[in-house]
Amino acid sequence: MLTRDPTLPIRMFHLKCGTSPGCDPHDINRFVPVAVKKGIENLILDFTSAGHDFLIRLSPTLSSVFNCGRNLVVLKLKTIIGRVLPQIDFPLLKTLHLEKVAILRDFNKLIEGCPILEELEIPYLLCRFSKDGIGEFKHLPNLVRANISKFVPKSIQFAWICNAKFLRLELRHSEHQVHAFHNLTHMELIFTSNWRTKWKWLLEMLKNCPKLQNLTLHKLYGHGIDEDDWKEPEIIPNCLSSQLRTCSLIYYKGMKCELQFAEYVLKNANLLRTMTISASPGDLTLKHQMLMDLSLCPRGSIACKLSFI
């Protein structure tokens, strides 16, 4: 890298290393900044196998990325520790992936420094916010896809991703406020914990997604929610009555509240084409009973097909 013809541009740079012999943070801190300063557009850094001390010593590499990455279009970071972020300026960045990333201060700066971001993927992120903007972000006006799984702290709100068309969220608690997603057409929700207002939250979310066409839900009854929590609303969300085309329930257990929700969707989704049920592992007799129960549900769409897998 250091002996490469300096007049040649570097468009893409992908580095994956850890604690193997010959992999030294000092060397990384030398050649990554060189690549970044050459106007690199696509940068992938993966330090999955590295230890904590190794990651801490990569501070110069991160500084070069955040300070000199104005030409970046794609940035993917995996297993990174960033202590303090500078003022970020990524005017061309369209894709940002952060996996197992710890940003110890001012995560707000990173998001606000990506004004035309289109794709955001966060499988796991530990972060803190600046005191003047805890949990507050500027909206991402160009956002198309957002995939957020494990986000710490849990109190963060998601108004900043409300322009997304494709949304995948892993939800662990009820502290997520519902926001209007006027462009959303595809939504996938994974429930990984129990809270008593889950059904109320879900219905409120559907009311705020007027263009939703494809809905996938995982583990609706995965953690022992009280079956009495389900109450059919008097007002049908617009997305159900006039937009929804597909609905998938993953890890379906056939509990009363799940059946009530599935029946509610089948009855009110006038344009529904497919209802897919993926049952949790169990005996065949129980699965057959689930299928029979769902087959008897009235359907608002005569074209709707029930798929049980």
GIMO-V103089 format. One record per backbone hydrogen bond with DSSP energy under -1.0 kcal/mol. CO is the residue of the C=O (numbers start at 1). NH is the residue of the N-H. E is the energy in kcal/mol with one decimal. If there is no record, write none. Layout:
BEGIN
co=CO nh=NH e=E
co=CO nh=NH e=E
END
This chain:
BEGIN
co=5 nh=8 e=-1.8
co=11 nh=41 e=-1.4
co=11 nh=42 e=-2.4
co=13 nh=44 e=-2.6
co=15 nh=46 e=-3.0
co=20 nh=23 e=-1.9
co=24 nh=28 e=-2.0
co=25 nh=29 e=-2.7
co=27 nh=30 e=-1.0
co=27 nh=31 e=-2.2
co=28 nh=32 e=-2.1
co=31 nh=35 e=-1.9
co=32 nh=36 e=-2.5
co=33 nh=37 e=-2.4
co=36 nh=39 e=-1.5
co=41 nh=73 e=-3.5
co=41 nh=74 e=-2.6
co=42 nh=13 e=-2.9
co=43 nh=76 e=-2.5
co=44 nh=15 e=-2.9
co=45 nh=78 e=-2.3
co=46 nh=17 e=-2.1
co=47 nh=50 e=-1.6
co=51 nh=55 e=-2.2
co=52 nh=56 e=-2.4
co=53 nh=57 e=-1.4
co=55 nh=58 e=-1.6
co=58 nh=62 e=-2.0
co=59 nh=63 e=-2.5
co=60 nh=64 e=-2.0
co=61 nh=65 e=-1.9
co=62 nh=66 e=-2.7
co=63 nh=67 e=-2.2
co=64 nh=68 e=-2.1
co=69 nh=72 e=-1.6
co=73 nh=94 e=-2.8
co=73 nh=95 e=-2.1
co=74 nh=43 e=-2.6
co=75 nh=97 e=-2.3
co=76 nh=45 e=-2.6
co=77 nh=99 e=-2.5
co=78 nh=47 e=-2.7
co=80 nh=102 e=-2.9
co=82 nh=104 e=-2.9
co=94 nh=118 e=-2.2
co=94 nh=119 e=-2.7
co=95 nh=75 e=-2.5
co=96 nh=121 e=-2.5
co=97 nh=77 e=-2.7
co=99 nh=79 e=-2.9
co=100 nh=80 e=-1.0
co=101 nh=126 e=-2.7
co=102 nh=82 e=-3.5
co=103 nh=128 e=-1.3
co=106 nh=109 e=-1.2
co=107 nh=111 e=-1.4
co=108 nh=112 e=-2.7
co=109 nh=113 e=-1.2
co=111 nh=114 e=-1.6
co=113 nh=90 e=-2.9
co=114 nh=117 e=-1.5
co=118 nh=144 e=-3.0
co=118 nh=145 e=-2.5
co=119 nh=96 e=-2.7
co=120 nh=147 e=-2.7
co=121 nh=98 e=-2.9
co=122 nh=149 e=-2.8
co=123 nh=150 e=-1.1
co=124 nh=101 e=-1.7
co=125 nh=152 e=-2.7
co=126 nh=103 e=-2.8
co=128 nh=107 e=-2.5
co=130 nh=133 e=-2.1
co=133 nh=136 e=-2.0
co=140 nh=143 e=-1.4
co=144 nh=165 e=-2.1
co=144 nh=166 e=-2.8
co=145 nh=120 e=-2.5
co=146 nh=168 e=-2.6
co=147 nh=122 e=-3.8
co=148 nh=170 e=-2.1
co=150 nh=125 e=-2.6
co=152 nh=127 e=-2.5
co=158 nh=161 e=-1.3
co=159 nh=162 e=-1.5
co=160 nh=140 e=-1.8
co=161 nh=164 e=-1.8
co=165 nh=185 e=-2.5
co=165 nh=186 e=-2.3
co=166 nh=146 e=-2.2
co=167 nh=188 e=-2.7
co=168 nh=148 e=-2.7
co=169 nh=190 e=-2.7
co=171 nh=192 e=-2.9
co=185 nh=213 e=-2.4
co=185 nh=214 e=-2.3
co=186 nh=167 e=-2.4
co=187 nh=216 e=-2.5
co=188 nh=169 e=-2.6
co=189 nh=218 e=-2.6
co=190 nh=171 e=-3.3
co=195 nh=198 e=-1.5
co=197 nh=201 e=-2.7
co=198 nh=202 e=-2.6
co=199 nh=203 e=-2.5
co=200 nh=204 e=-2.1
co=201 nh=205 e=-2.2
co=202 nh=206 e=-2.2
co=203 nh=207 e=-1.9
co=206 nh=209 e=-1.5
co=208 nh=181 e=-3.0
co=209 nh=212 e=-1.7
co=213 nh=245 e=-3.3
co=213 nh=246 e=-2.2
co=214 nh=187 e=-2.6
co=215 nh=248 e=-2.6
co=216 nh=189 e=-2.6
co=217 nh=250 e=-3.4
co=218 nh=191 e=-1.8
co=219 nh=222 e=-1.2
co=221 nh=224 e=-1.0
co=226 nh=229 e=-2.0
co=227 nh=230 e=-1.2
co=237 nh=241 e=-1.7
co=238 nh=242 e=-2.2
co=239 nh=243 e=-1.6
co=239 nh=244 e=-3.3
co=245 nh=273 e=-3.4
co=245 nh=274 e=-1.7
co=246 nh=215 e=-2.1
co=247 nh=276 e=-2.9
co=248 nh=217 e=-2.8
co=249 nh=278 e=-3.0
co=250 nh=219 e=-2.1
co=252 nh=280 e=-2.6
co=255 nh=259 e=-2.6
co=256 nh=260 e=-2.4
co=257 nh=261 e=-2.0
co=258 nh=262 e=-2.8
co=259 nh=263 e=-2.7
co=260 nh=264 e=-2.1
co=261 nh=265 e=-2.3
co=262 nh=266 e=-2.6
co=263 nh=267 e=-2.4
co=264 nh=268 e=-1.7
co=265 nh=269 e=-2.3
co=266 nh=300 e=-3.5
co=268 nh=270 e=-1.4
co=269 nh=272 e=-1.3
co=273 nh=305 e=-2.7
co=274 nh=247 e=-2.1
co=275 nh=307 e=-3.1
co=276 nh=249 e=-2.7
co=277 nh=309 e=-3.2
co=278 nh=251 e=-1.1
co=278 nh=252 e=-2.5
co=283 nh=287 e=-1.8
co=284 nh=288 e=-2.5
co=285 nh=289 e=-1.9
co=286 nh=290 e=-2.1
co=287 nh=291 e=-2.3
co=288 nh=292 e=-2.3
co=289 nh=293 e=-2.6
co=290 nh=294 e=-2.3
co=291 nh=295 e=-2.3
co=292 nh=296 e=-1.3
co=294 nh=297 e=-1.3
co=301 nh=304 e=-1.3
co=305 nh=275 e=-2.6
co=307 nh=277 e=-3.2
END
